[in-house]
């Protein structure tokens, strides 16, 4: 484990007055901290969702500019995730991680004290940059610090935290908004990020020893991304995961306006419907784990894609043919979440196994594409009629069809 923590074996040497003893290396960060780093960033992406209508009123703008706080955050996460992977391989996980936590804390306090929508958008951009390395660094640190069954267990815990955090955020945020107002959610995120930064300084040990770091140029590392995107097998597995992200973040962006403003759901009660994708995801992952030994991965992925399509159809048909009801949105999103639970485990492992020598780059690229696709879905829904369940249903349906078509076409192709 000393090698994993960055210490080097050396023969004992006599102490001299001119040569100080080296400082002992910090131990590898505990698993709960590795999991909390990405979870906090994704929690911050969605915790203010129930407050979007109230924020729009306070800032004196329509709901669309406030919805862009989601798009800006996700876009920053997507773009900078591509840089964080190579930087952490070159300079180590600790140094990059501490800088990102400082940036995230700065953006969190900026969002807390923003007096207008312009400064809020800037603060969310900074916050998203700080959150960009969470998923990439956590997966890299697990790979650095754990082996065998321990690595599999650690990876599963991180994956659970990453999957649940953005879905749990609106549930928590709705109750906080109801009790203390919308700024209280940003205060909680700012305090949590400050506390995590302080703990990281004390406990965030280096998991990538200097002798194992990448010493090539940055451009050669970036070209790995282009190689992966040209690899049909990688993209065949990655695209269903990406399409699932489009649907989830479309719902997270439009859900508050649709349910709270149009259907008169209380912010505290909104959490019940916001949790539907998370409940569905847990159902899907549980089913996937039980069936993985008996059902081929392609069946699981295709079943998830079919649930995406069914969810989009249900939302669209119910919106056009019946009186608006929050349950007509919540139940289909339960199905969409279950589809993600079936798709994500098998498709993520399949995409990373497509290029065994580029696992780190693959993890960073998938993170970027997921957040980028989520940001695109978030922007797209704001350009469509506001408060329309049919608009959201069309995007969900399109994402489902795209996931099924890309999977069936690309997985049969060579390369």
N, C-alpha and C positions, 0 to 999 in steps of 0.2 A: 504493500500500500504506500510506502514511502516514495516509490517512483511515481505513483499516481498523483501524489501531492506535490510533486515538483522538487523533492529533495534528491540529492545525488549521493550515491555511496562513495566514501572516500576512506583512505587509510588514515589511522590516527596520526596526528602530527603534534609536535611539541608546541606549546603556546609560547608566543613571543610578545614582548611589550608593543611591537610595532604592528602586529597583525591581530586585529580584533576578532573575537569569535563570531562566526556567522549567526544571524538571527534564525531561530528555528522556523521552518515553514508552517503556515497555518494548515490545519487539517482540512480535508475536503468538506465543502458545505454539507450540512445534513440534508436528507432527502426532502424534509418538509420545506426547507428554504429553497431548494432547487425547484420544487413544485410551486411555491408561492410567488416566485419571480414572474413567470408567465401568467399565472392565474390573476395576479393583481392588475397587470396591464389589460387583460381581456375583461376583467370585472369593470375596470374604468371605462371601457368602450361602451358599456350598456347601462350602467347604474343610473344614469340620468334620464333614461328613456321615458319613464312616466311623467317627468317634469317638463317635457318639450312644450306642451301647450302653455304652461305657466311661465316658462322662460320667454316664450314669444311675447306674451303679454307684458312682462316686466321690461323687456328690451324694446318694446314698441315696434315689433316686426311681425311678419306672418310666420307660419310654422316652417316654411321651406328653408329659410336661412338657419334656423336652429337645427333642422334635420341635417344640414350640411356639417354640423359639428361631428356627426358620425362618419360621414364620408371622408372628411379631412383627416380624422384620426386613423381610419383604416388605410387610407392611401399612404400616409406617412409610415405606418407599420409595414406595409407591403414593400415600398421602395427601399427603405433603409434596412430591412431584413436581408436583402441581397448583399449589402455591404458588411453587415455584422458578422456573417459566417466567415468570410475571408479574413476580416480584421482579427477575430478571436483566434483563428488558426495561426495567425502571424504573431500576435502580441500577447496571447493568453486570454483565458476566460475571465480572470479576476479583474484585470485592468479595464477591459472593455465593459464588463458588467457593472463595475462601480461608476464609470462615467455615465452609462445609460441610466442607472438609478438616480444619479444626481440630476440629469436632464429631465427625467420623468417627474421628480419631485418639484423641480422648478416650474414645469408646465402645469402640474396639479395646483400649486399655489396661485399661479397666474389665472387659471380657470376659476378658482374660488373667488378671487377679488376682481374679476373682469366687470367693468361698469357698462359695457356695451357688447353687441354681437361681434364687432370687428376684433376686439381684443380677445373675446372668447374663442373665435376661430383660430387666432394666432396661438393662443395658449393650448388649444387642442392639437394643433400641429406639432408644437414642441413636446407635448405629452405623448403623442403618437410616436415621435422619433425615439423618445426614451423607452417606450414599450416595445420597440421594433425587435429587439434582440431576445426577448423573453423566451419564446418558444425555441428559437434556434440554440441559444446558450444552454437551456435546460436539457435538450436532447443531446447536445454535445458533451455536457458534463456527465450525464448518465453513461454515455459511451466511454468517457475517459475513466470514470471512477468505479464502475461496476463491471462484473463479468458473469457469464452464464445465467443461471436461474435468478441471481440477484439483479442482474441487468434487466431481465424480462419483467420482474416484479416492479422495479423502480420505473421502468418505462411505462408500465400500465398505470402507476399512480400519477405520473406526470400527465399522461394522456387524459386521465379522468379529470384532473384539475383544469386542464386546458379546455376540455369539452364543456364542463359544467359552469365554469366561472362566468362566461358572457351571458349564459341563460339564467343564472341565478341573480345576476345584477339587477334586472328590472324588478324582480320579486322583492328584493331588499330595498331597492330605491323607492318603490311605491310606498312602502310603509314609512320610510324616513321622510319622504316628501310630505306625506299626510300629517306627520307629527311635527316636523321642524322646518319645512320649506325646502325648496330645491337646492339652495346653496349648501345645505347640510350634507348632501351626498358628496359634493366636491370637497367639503371640509374633511369628511371621513377618508376619502381617497388620499388627500394631501397628508393627513396625519399617518395613515398606514404606510405611505411611500417614504415619509421621513423616518419612521421607525424601522422599516426594512433596510433603508440605506445605512442607518446607524449600526444595525445588526450585521450588515454585510461587511462593513469595515472591520468588525471584530471576528466574524465567522466565515467570511467568504474566501476560503483558501483556493489556491490555484490547482486545478485538476489536470492541466496540460503542461508537462515539464518542458523546459526550454529546448532540450535535445529532441523533442518530438514535434516541434512547431514547424510550420511550413516556411521555408526560407526563399521561395521563388517570388517573382513579381506579382503585383496585384492583378495585372491584366491576364496573366496565365490562369489565375484562379477564377476570374470572371468568365473566361471562355468555357469553363466547365458548364456554366448555365446554358450557354448556347448549344453545347453538345447534348445536354439532357433534353432540351426542348426539341431537338431534331430527332430524338430517339422515340420511335412510335410506341414501343412497349411502355416506356415511362409515362408518356402522355395518355395512353389508353387507361392506365390506372389512375392517373392524377386528375383527369377531367371530371369524372363523376364526383370526386371529392370537392373540386372547385365549384361545380354546378350546385352541389348541396349548400355551399357557403353563400352563393348568390341568393338562394331562397331564404336562408336564415337571417341574413342581414337586411334583406328587403323587408321581412316581417318586423325586425327590430326597429327599423327606421319608420315604417308606416304605421305599425301597430298602435303606438300611443295616440297619434292623430285620429286614426280610424276608430279605435275603441273608446278613448276618453272623450274626445271632442264630439264625434258623430253619434256614438252609441251610448254616451253618458255613463260609462263605467268609471267608478271612483278610482283615483290613482292607487290606493291601497289594494283595491280589488283587481286592478290591472295585473298585479303580480301573478294571480292565479292563471290567467290566460297566457302571460309571458312565459310561464314555466312549462307550458305544454310541449314545446320542442325538446326541453331538457328531459321531461318524463318519457317522451317518445324515444329519445336517444338512449336512455338507460334501458328501455325495453328492447330496443334494437340490438344494442351491444350484448345484453344478456342472451338474447336469442342467437346472435352470431357466435358467441363463445360456446354455447351448448351444441350448435349444429356444425361447427367448424370441422370436427373430426369425421362427420358423416356426409356433409354436403359440400360440393365443389365450390371454390371461391367465386367462380363466375355466376353460379346460381344466386349466391348471397348478394353480389353486386347488382345483378339484374333485378332481383326482388326489391332492392332498395330504390333503384331507378324507377320501377313501376309505382312504388309508393310516392315518389316525387310527383309523377304524372297524375296519380289519383288525387293527391292533395290539391294540385293546381286546378284540376277539373272541378273538384268539390267546391272550392272557394268561388270559382267563377260562376258555376251554375247556381249555387245558393244565393250569391249576390244578385244575379240577374232575375231570379225567379221567386224570391221570397223576401219578406220583411227583414231588414238587417238585424242580425243577432250576434253578440260576441261569441256564442257557441258555434256559429257557422264559420267562424274563423279559428277558434281554439281547437276544435276537434280535427279539422284538416291539418293544422300545424302539429298536432300530436302524431299524425301519420307521417308528415314530412320529417319530423325528428326521428321517428322509428326508421325511416329510410336512410337517414344519415348514420344511424347506429348500425345498420346492416352493411352500408357501403364503406364507411371510414376505416375500420380495422383491417379488412382484407385489402382494400385498394391502397391504403398507405404503405403497408408492408410490401405489396406487390410493386409499387413504384420505386421504393428504396432498393429492392432486390434486383431491379432492372439494371442497375449500375453499381455493383458491389464496391468499386474503388472510389465512388463519388457519393458515398452515403451522406456526408456532411453537407455537400453542395445540394444534394437532392432534398434534404430536410429543409434547408434554407429556401430553396426554390418553391417547394410546395407551400411553405408558410407564406411566401410572398404572393404566390398565385391565389391562395385562398383569401388573404386579406384584400388583394387587389380586386378579385372578383366580387367580394363582399362590398367593397367600396363602389364598384361599378353598379351593382344592384341597388345600393343605397342612393346613388345619384339618379339612376334611371327612374326609380319610383317617385322621386321629387319632381320629375319633369312631366309626370302623368297626372290626371285629375286627382286632387288631394282628397283624402277621405273616401276613396273608392276601393271597396273590397274586390271588385272585378279587375281593377288595374293590378292589384297585388296578385290575384289569381292567375292572370295572364303571364306575369313574370315567373311565378312558380311553375306553371305549366310549361313555359318555354325552357326553363332550366331543367325540368325533368326530361323533356324530349331530347334536349341537347346531350344530357348525360347518357341516355340510352343509345342514341345514335353514335356518339363518339366511342362509347365502349364497344359496341358491336362492330363498328367499322375498323377501328384502330387495332383491336386485339387480334384480328385475323391477319393484319399486315406484318410484313417482315421488317426488321430493323428497329 
